[in-house]
Amino acid sequence: MKHTESSLTAGDTTPGTQDATPGLRPNRLGVVAIAFFVIAAAAPIAAVVGASPVLFSAIGPATPVIYTVAALVIALFSVGYLRMSRDITNAGGFVAYIATGLGTRWATGAAGVAVLTYVCLQAGLWAQFGVFADQLLTDLAAIDLPVYVWVALLLALTTLLTMRGVDASLKVLGVLIVGETCVIGVLVASTIAQQGWEIFSFGGFTTEHLLAPGLGISLLFAFTCFTSFEATVVFAEEARNPRRTIPRALYLVIAFVGFFYAISTWAISGAIGIDNIQTAATRDPSGFIFRLASHDAGQWLSIAMQILIVTSFVAMLLGLSNMFARYLFALGRAGSLPRRLSTTSPTGTPTNAALANGIAILVVITAFFALGADPITTVYAWLVALGTAGFITILILASLAIIVYFARQRPRTEILATAIAPILSCLIFIVIGYLTISNYDALLGGSGGIAMWLLLLIPASFAAGLIVASFKKSISYDSSGI
């Protein structure tokens, strides 16, 4: 069935009617607002300082190219994805697309994987945030509280902000995103001022560096930095003129994030030296960028970066909380999760879904900490690795759904968007899926062991979704029937 934009926009009511559960409020978010949520969830400064050292240690000065490749692959996938978005406006994200292309059973299986993916990603990132917050406040303010306390306090705050609605979240996100963008801009500008434009050397972009043994793991970590891009269509029901707003927001996000990662890592690599960057990142992954900031701009920039990394995590987790609350809302509306999740406040905010997300993350975090798990080597490494594998699984299913959806249409038009781009992106994601499995121990930080068995949760979640769909015939991802 071909869904029209009007039939899939929640919250539309005819004049003079009232709805006890009004749904998400349409026509409230523009291009910049949606981009803010997605860019915040990508956490630019946290990715540059936290993820780029992994790429530098794996593939050295070719790191900017890897980020660019990841952005281009996401852009390639988005060609067919956005073409299909003309017919679908649904907060269910990839799940709604899979339902349209592959059917309700496949979509409900994918919904199981999506819930696992985003709960794992959030819980793992919350654990990492707790460590960074504890280190910062211990060093700067001599406040020494358990990591769990910082996680619980800020998780409660972001959940409350999400429950209050997008307006409250946007005010916080706007300040934080501008701050972290500016501080990286100052870092790049200071390195240019101290060392000249020569830092932007093409000497590291050789096949020797690009085809190094660390290519597979570097690609995986680069894609981890783009896991938030699905949020653009998750906010589609609240967008003004979704057919124009969503494509613009998505390409703005891909361009900004890809450019931000590539330019910042290119400058850092050149400033350290293309022959030295791999060694520097391997020896001191958490400190070499701060030392560069202190050397080229002064201690104040290093301190500012340390503060903004923590606030960047708050922005990222607030963005993810808003996005996943809408995901849960759509799954509750479809009937694949409890219907109570689909209720909204009078302002169109999915409060029950936001609260459920906060409680789920708290339960997972509490369970790991109660068992004495290390927040970085266990909670972060295990759950983010599992979330990354789950996200790539969903991308493969979404790519297949796009291919099947357009294959059914006759006559076939826009071959690039409806056939070539979806097929190429599907093949690329399958290769990345293979790289994920073959490099999974590296994603875990070399811990292996029982964490490898957690991969079985992905097919188990998919199977659980298939079982739910088999017994609940009323599940429908067409929101017009809700």
KEPALUM-396575 format. One record per residue (C-alpha): residue in one letter; x, y, z. Coordinates in steps of 0.5 Angstrom, whole numbers, padded with zeros to 4 digits, always signed. Each point is the difference from the previous one (the first is absolute). Layout:
<atoms>
aXYZ
...
</atoms>
This chain:
<atoms>
m+0000+0000+0000
k+0003+0007-0002
h-0001+0005+0006
t-0001+0007-0001
e+0003+0005+0004
s-0007+0002+0003
s-0002-0006+0002
l+0006-0002+0004
t+0001+0007+0004
a-0003-0001+0007
g-0004+0006+0003
d-0004+0002-0006
t-0007+0001+0002
t-0006+0003-0003
p-0002+0007+0002
g-0005-0001+0006
t+0002-0007+0002
q+0004-0001+0006
d+0005-0006+0002
a+0001-0003+0007
t+0007-0002-0003
p+0002+0006-0005
g+0007-0004-0002
l+0006+0004-0002
r-0001+0008-0002
p+0001+0001-0007
n+0003+0006-0003
r+0004+0002+0006
l+0007-0002-0003
g+0004+0003-0005
v+0007-0002-0003
v+0004+0003+0005
a-0003-0003+0006
i+0000-0007-0003
a+0007+0001-0002
f+0002+0002+0007
f-0003-0006+0003
v+0004-0004-0005
i+0006+0003+0001
a+0000+0000+0008
a-0001-0007-0001
a+0006-0001-0004
a+0004+0004+0006
p+0005+0003-0005
i+0005+0002+0005
a-0001-0007+0004
a+0001-0003-0006
v+0007+0004-0002
v+0003-0001+0007
g-0003-0007+0001
a-0001-0004-0006
s+0006+0003-0005
p+0005-0002+0005
v-0002-0007-0002
l+0000+0001-0007
f+0007+0004+0000
s+0003-0006+0004
a-0003-0005-0005
i+0001+0004-0007
g+0004+0006+0002
p+0000+0006-0005
a-0005-0003-0004
t-0006+0001+0005
p-0003+0006-0003
v-0001-0004-0007
i-0003-0006+0004
y-0005+0005+0003
t-0002+0003-0007
v-0001-0007-0002
a-0005-0001+0005
a-0003+0006-0001
l-0001-0001-0008
v-0002-0007+0002
i-0006+0003+0004
a-0001+0005-0005
l-0001-0006-0005
f-0005-0004+0004
s-0004+0007+0001
v-0001+0000-0008
g-0005-0005+0000
y-0002+0001+0008
l-0002+0007-0002
r-0004-0002-0006
m-0004-0005+0004
s-0001+0005+0005
r-0005+0004-0005
d-0005-0005+0001
i+0002-0002+0008
t-0001+0005+0006
n+0001-0004+0006
a+0003+0001+0007
g+0002-0008-0001
g+0006+0002-0004
f+0003-0006-0003
v-0005-0005+0002
a-0005+0004-0004
y+0004-0001-0006
i+0001-0007+0001
a-0008-0001+0001
t-0001+0003-0006
g+0005-0004-0004
l+0000-0006+0003
g-0006-0001+0004
t-0002+0000+0007
r+0003-0006+0003
w+0007+0002-0003
a-0001+0007+0003
t-0002-0002+0007
g+0006-0005+0000
a+0004+0007-0002
a-0004+0003+0006
g+0003-0005+0005
v+0007+0002-0003
a-0001+0007+0000
v-0002+0000+0008
l+0006-0004+0001
t+0005+0004-0004
y-0002+0007+0003
v-0001-0002+0007
c+0007-0003+0000
l+0003+0006-0003
q-0003+0004+0005
a+0002-0004+0006
g+0007-0001-0003
l+0001+0008-0001
w-0003+0002+0007
a+0005-0005+0003
q+0005+0004-0004
f-0003+0007+0002
g+0001-0002+0007
v+0007-0001+0000
f+0002+0006-0004
a-0005+0004+0005
d+0003-0003+0006
q+0007+0001-0002
l-0001+0008-0002
l-0004+0001+0006
t+0006-0003+0005
d+0005+0004-0004
l-0003+0007+0000
a-0005+0000+0006
a+0003-0006+0004
i-0007-0003+0000
d+0001-0007+0001
l-0007-0004-0001
p-0001-0007-0003
v-0001-0001-0008
y-0006-0003+0001
v-0003+0007+0004
w+0002+0004-0006
v-0003-0004-0005
a-0007-0001+0004
l+0000+0008+0002
l+0001+0002-0008
l-0004-0006-0002
a-0006+0003+0004
l+0001+0007-0003
t+0000-0002-0007
t-0006-0004+0001
l-0004+0005+0003
l+0003+0005-0006
t-0003-0005-0005
m-0007-0001+0004
r+0000+0008+0000
g+0000+0000-0008
v+0005+0002-0006
d+0000+0007+0002
a+0003-0001+0007
s+0005-0004-0003
l+0002+0004-0006
k+0002+0006+0004
v+0005-0004+0004
l+0002-0004-0007
g+0001+0007-0003
v+0005+0003+0005
l+0004-0007+0001
i+0001-0001-0008
v+0002+0007-0001
g+0005-0001+0006
e+0003-0006-0002
t+0000+0002-0008
c+0004+0006+0002
v+0005-0003+0005
i+0002-0005-0006
g+0000+0006-0005
v+0005+0004+0005
l+0004-0007+0001
v+0001+0000-0008
a+0001+0008-0001
s+0006+0000+0006
t+0003-0006-0004
i+0000+0004-0006
a+0003+0006+0003
q+0005-0004+0004
q+0002-0005-0006
g-0002+0003-0006
w-0005-0003-0006
e+0005-0005-0001
i-0004-0004+0005
f-0005-0002-0005
s+0005-0005-0004
f-0002-0005-0005
g+0006-0004+0002
g-0004-0005+0005
f-0006-0001-0006
t+0004-0006-0003
t-0001-0007-0001
e+0005-0002+0004
h-0004+0003+0006
l-0007-0001-0003
l+0001-0007-0001
a+0003-0001+0007
p-0002-0006+0004
g-0004+0004+0005
l-0005+0002-0006
g-0006-0004+0002
i+0000+0002+0007
s+0001+0007-0002
l-0006+0000-0004
l-0004-0003+0005
f+0002+0005+0005
a-0002+0006-0005
f-0007-0003-0001
t-0001+0000+0007
c+0001+0007+0000
f-0006+0001-0005
t-0005-0005+0003
s-0005+0006+0002
f-0001+0002-0007
e-0007-0004+0000
a-0003+0005+0005
t-0001+0005-0006
v-0006-0005-0002
v-0002-0001+0007
f-0002+0007+0001
a-0003+0000-0007
e-0007+0000+0003
e+0001+0007+0004
a+0004+0003-0006
r-0003+0006-0004
n-0001-0003-0007
p+0004-0006+0001
r+0001-0002-0008
r+0005+0006+0000
t+0002+0001+0007
i+0002-0007+0001
p+0005-0001-0006
r+0003+0007+0002
a+0001-0001+0007
l+0003-0007-0002
y+0005+0002-0005
l+0002+0006+0005
v+0001-0005+0005
i+0005-0004-0004
a+0003+0006-0003
f+0002+0003+0007
v+0002-0006+0004
g+0004-0003-0006
f+0003+0007-0001
f+0001+0001+0007
y+0003-0007+0001
a+0005+0000-0006
i+0002+0008+0001
s+0002-0001+0008
t+0003-0007-0001
w+0004+0003-0006
a+0003+0006+0004
i+0001-0005+0006
s+0004-0005-0004
g+0004+0006-0004
a+0002+0003+0007
i+0002-0006+0003
g+0004-0002-0006
i-0003-0005-0005
d+0006-0005+0002
n-0001+0001+0007
i-0008+0000+0001
q-0001-0007+0000
t+0005-0001+0006
a-0002+0006+0004
a-0007-0003-0001
t+0002-0007+0002
r+0004+0002+0006
d-0005+0005+0003
p-0007+0000-0003
s-0003+0004+0005
g+0005+0006+0001
f+0004+0001-0007
i-0006+0005-0002
f+0000+0004+0006
r+0008+0001+0000
l-0001+0002-0007
a-0005+0005+0002
s+0004+0003+0006
h+0006+0000-0004
d-0003+0004-0006
a-0005+0004+0004
g+0001+0000+0007
q-0002-0004+0006
w-0007+0004+0000
l-0002-0004-0006
s+0002-0007+0002
i-0004+0002+0007
a-0006+0002-0005
m+0000-0006-0004
q+0000-0005+0006
i-0006+0004+0002
l-0004+0000-0006
i+0002-0007-0001
v-0005-0002+0006
t-0005+0005-0003
s+0000-0003-0006
f-0002-0006+0003
v-0006+0003+0003
a-0002+0003-0007
m+0001-0007-0003
l-0004-0004+0005
l-0005+0006+0000
g-0001-0001-0008
l+0000-0008+0000
s-0005+0001+0006
n-0005+0004-0004
m+0001-0004-0006
f-0001-0007+0003
a-0006+0003+0004
r-0003+0001-0007
y+0002-0007-0002
l-0003-0003+0006
f-0006+0004-0002
a-0001-0002-0007
l+0001-0008+0002
g-0005+0001+0006
r-0005+0003-0005
a+0001-0006-0005
g-0001-0005+0005
s+0006-0003+0000
l+0002+0003+0007
p-0005+0002+0006
r-0005+0005-0003
r+0001+0004+0006
l+0006+0002-0003
s-0004+0004-0005
t-0003+0005+0004
t+0002+0007+0000
s+0000+0006+0004
p-0005+0006-0002
t+0006+0003-0003
g+0002-0006-0005
t+0005-0003+0004
p+0001-0008+0001
t+0001+0001+0008
n-0002-0007+0001
a+0005-0003-0005
a+0006+0005+0003
l-0001-0002+0007
a+0000-0007-0002
n+0007+0001-0004
g+0003+0003+0006
i-0003-0006+0005
a+0003-0005-0005
i+0007+0003+0000
l+0000+0001+0007
v-0002-0007+0001
v+0006-0003-0005
i+0005+0005+0003
t-0002-0002+0007
a+0001-0007-0001
f+0007+0000-0003
f+0002+0005+0006
a-0003-0005+0005
l+0004-0006-0003
g+0006+0005+0001
a+0001+0001-0008
d+0006+0005-0002
p-0004+0006-0003
i+0005+0000-0006
t+0003-0007-0002
t-0007-0003+0002
v-0006+0004-0001
y+0002+0005-0005
a+0004-0005-0004
w-0005-0006+0000
l-0006+0004-0001
v+0003+0005-0005
a+0003-0006-0004
l-0007-0003+0000
g-0004+0006-0002
t+0005+0001-0006
a-0001-0007-0002
g-0008+0001+0001
f+0000+0006-0004
i+0004-0003-0006
t-0005-0005+0000
i-0006+0005+0000
l+0003+0004-0006
i+0001-0007-0004
l-0008-0001+0001
a-0001+0007-0002
s+0004-0001-0006
l-0004-0006-0002
a-0007+0003+0001
i+0002+0006-0004
i+0002-0004-0006
v-0006-0005+0001
y-0005+0006+0000
f+0003+0004-0006
a+0000-0007-0004
r-0007-0001+0001
q-0002+0007-0003
r-0001+0000-0008
p+0002+0004-0004
r+0007+0001+0003
t+0002+0007+0001
e+0006+0003+0003
i+0005-0006-0001
l+0005+0003+0004
a-0004+0001+0006
t-0004-0006+0000
a+0004-0005-0002
i+0008+0002-0001
a+0001+0003+0006
p-0004-0005+0005
i+0003-0006-0003
l+0007+0003+0001
s-0001+0002+0007
c-0003-0006+0001
l+0006-0004-0002
i+0005+0005+0004
f-0004-0001+0006
i+0001-0008-0001
v+0007+0001+0000
i+0000+0005+0006
g-0004-0006+0003
y+0005-0005-0001
l+0006+0005+0002
t-0004+0001+0007
i+0000-0008+0001
s+0007-0001-0002
n+0002+0006+0004
y-0005+0000+0006
d+0006-0002+0005
a+0003+0007-0002
l-0007+0003+0001
l+0000-0003+0007
g+0007+0003+0002
g+0003-0007-0001
s-0004-0003+0006
g-0004-0005-0004
g-0002-0006+0005
i-0008+0000+0002
a-0001+0007-0004
m+0001-0004-0007
w-0006-0004+0002
l-0004+0007+0001
l+0000+0000-0008
l-0006-0005+0001
l-0004+0005+0003
i-0001+0003-0007
p-0003-0006-0003
a-0004-0002+0006
s-0003+0007+0000
f-0002-0001-0007
a-0003-0007+0001
a-0004+0003+0006
g-0003+0006-0005
l-0002-0006-0005
i-0003-0003+0006
v-0004+0006+0002
a-0002+0001-0007
s-0003-0007-0001
f-0004+0001+0006
k-0002+0007+0000
k-0004+0001-0007
s-0002+0007+0002
i+0007+0003-0001
s+0000+0005-0005
y+0006+0005-0002
d-0005+0004-0004
s-0002+0006+0005
s-0006+0002-0004
g-0004-0006+0003
i+0002+0002+0007
</atoms>
